[in-house]
């Protein structure tokens, strides 16, 4: 049975696997981790890379949106 797309809170599904963005999901009822490609015109970096930036030069963060 095919699942309908659902709006999810990405904070609960993001995976920390290194310097990329990954999302837990399902294919044919089997769990899988997807590489997230936002197509955004802005650069997105991982939390790990952000934390390595000197605190005084880190840009402020805003709450991200949701993916469907």
C-alpha positions in Angstrom: 0.0 0.0 0.0 1.4 3.4 -1.0 1.7 6.0 1.7 0.4 9.5 1.1 2.9 12.2 1.4 2.9 13.7 4.9 4.2 16.9 6.3 6.9 16.1 8.9 8.8 18.0 11.4 12.3 17.6 10.0 14.0 18.0 13.4 12.6 14.6 14.4 13.8 12.8 11.2 17.2 14.4 10.5 20.1 12.1 10.9 23.6 13.1 11.9 25.8 11.1 9.5 28.5 13.6 8.9 28.7 16.6 6.6 25.4 16.2 4.8 21.7 16.4 5.5 19.8 13.1 5.7 16.2 12.2 6.4 14.8 8.9 7.7 11.9 7.6 5.5 10.4 4.5 4.0 10.4 2.8 0.6 8.0 -0.1 0.1 7.5 -0.1 3.9 11.2 -0.5 4.6 13.2 2.1 6.5 15.8 4.0 4.5 17.9 7.1 5.0 17.7 9.6 2.2 20.3 12.2 1.3 18.4 15.5 1.4 18.8 17.8 -1.6 17.0 21.1 -0.9 17.7 22.8 -4.2 18.0 25.9 -2.0 19.8 29.0 -3.4 21.5 29.3 0.0 24.2 27.1 1.4 23.3 24.7 4.1 25.9 23.2 6.3 25.8 20.5 8.9 25.6 21.2 12.6 29.1 19.8 13.1 30.6 22.2 10.5 28.6 25.1 12.0 29.9 24.3 15.5 33.5 24.5 14.2 33.0 28.1 13.2 34.4 30.6 15.6 31.5 31.7 17.8 32.1 35.4 17.2 31.8 34.9 13.4 28.9 32.4 13.3 25.8 33.7 11.5 22.6 33.6 13.5 20.3 30.6 12.8 16.7 30.8 11.9 14.1 28.0 12.4 13.9 26.1 9.1 10.8 25.2 7.3 9.2 21.8 6.8 9.5 19.4 3.9 6.7 17.4 2.5 
